[in-house]
Amino acid sequence: MTTLFFGDMLPPSREAESRREHVLVGTATPVKLDVRPIEHHLTPRGSICIGTFHEDRPIGRCAIPRDSVKDFLEMDLFDRPVALALNVRKGGPGMEGSLLALVPMDRASPGGSERDEPWRASVPGAAYDDAIKAGSDASGSTQLVGIFLGEVVRFEGDRREPASMLREAADMLACVIRGQVDSVGGRVIEDLTARPEG
């Protein structure tokens, strides 16, 4: 049974994120992603919905300002496999996670100027900045940048690892990679129909 659902298309605010306990988990090996514009009825005005797919299964969706989409897609951020990370926080209906693609800095900044990087507006929160900036070390490894791909939600009653936030986050990321993500609207409808009549 699927227990993970798409959440908002926009990242959480830095202020909201900083007040909540969170854990960051990631994939051990890069995965191949297909990232492209899709139609979605919840896309905010003035934005385009970008869908992320792994092995033809949807794993994320986010909104990008309409005037930034062309530049974003032309950067070829996903022409090679990338590592994925999920920043999971307690709150809302249960556990909420922001899905990120970890892209090498040289791939994400062809011109080297932040003004030429429209995706920067979609990268949420200081927690990511701290985790991603740690990607450069003495061994010469490449610094990584987190590209926001979407929000996922696991309801409190669906938690599989209630005693461990870290294990819960790892299970959520595994479900994302397997494409086991449904519409949160479907779950809300299920909950309403299952409610006993009073």
Salt bridges, closest charged atoms under 4 A:
GLU15 OE2 - ARG19 NH1 3.23
ASP34 OD2 - ARG36 NH1 2.05
GLU55 OE2 - HIS54 NE2 3.90
GLU55 OE1 - ARG57 NH2 3.20
GLU74 OE2 - LYS70 NZ 2.77
ASP79 OD1 - ARG80 NE 3.79
ASP79 OD1 - ARG107 NH1 3.84
GLU96 OE1 - ARG20 NH1 3.01
GLU96 OE1 - ARG89 NH2 3.92
GLU117 OE1 - ARG120 NE 2.40
ASP129 OD2 - ARG14 NH1 3.23
GLU151 OE1 - ARG89 NH2 2.72
GLU156 OE2 - ARG159 NH1 3.64
ASP158 OD2 - ARG187 NH1 2.26
GLU161 OE1 - ARG167 NE 3.26
GLU168 OE2 - ARG154 NH1 2.73
GLU168 OE1 - ARG159 NE 3.31
ASP171 OD2 - ARG154 NH1 2.76
ASP171 OD2 - ARG160 NH1 3.28
ASP191 OD1 - ARG187 NE 2.77
